[in-house]
Amino acid sequence: MCGGKGTRLESDREKPLYPIDGIAMVDRVVTALVQSRIGVVYAAVSPNAPETRDHLSASDGPVTTISTAGDGYVADLRAVLDRPDVTTPILTVAADLPLLDAAVVEEVLTVYDDRGHAGSLTVCVPEARKRRLGTSIDSRLDTATSPDELVPTGINVVDATADDSTAESMTYVTDDPRLAINVNRREDARLATERIRRSTDR
């Protein structure tokens, strides 16, 4: 999902193209997906981010772009799910997760596999984890089943029947910092860059 404007980053670049340690966030996400067992990678693009659309369409790479209206995450996701060439369940990933890697993708897929492929899976981190990391918090999961405040990570498994009242929805909670740092503001970008540089210096 890479059709957002990213105005909170206060940058002249579109959010998916914002560089983290010299590499556009969307390219980092695509690399993680390609290196995992995901078979087909689609990018939901919109008029809000034309340079991102052009960037992803410019090469013969592994990404197929799908144009959406840019009316928001839910509406754009529905436009993707409504396409006949997209089969579900699908893994959805926000372009603002630059620490994502193939191992994290595989972990989420394994959790979904272990739960029997029933309904959809929302991946969350505790709000306390994000506060300890110092990263921004822009939304919370509305749930009465958890004693902790949970924050969606931007990675989910979505089943086409998710709107059906009979579909089961599951929540997976992780402390993994690779999923706890969404880049919405400059400070988030700085934290992500620091973590990447620390990991490559080992």
Secondary structure, 3 states (H helix, E strand, C coil): CCCCCCHHHCCCCCHHHCEECCEEHHHHHHHHHHCCCCCCEEEEECCCCHHHHHHHHCCCCCEEEEECCCCCHHHHHHHHHCCCCCCCCEEEECCCCCCCCHHHHHHHHHHHHHCCCCCEEEEEEEHHHHHHHCCCCCCCCCCCCCCCCEEEEEEEEECCCCCCCCCCEEEEECCCHHHHCCCCCHHHHHHHHHHHHHHHCC
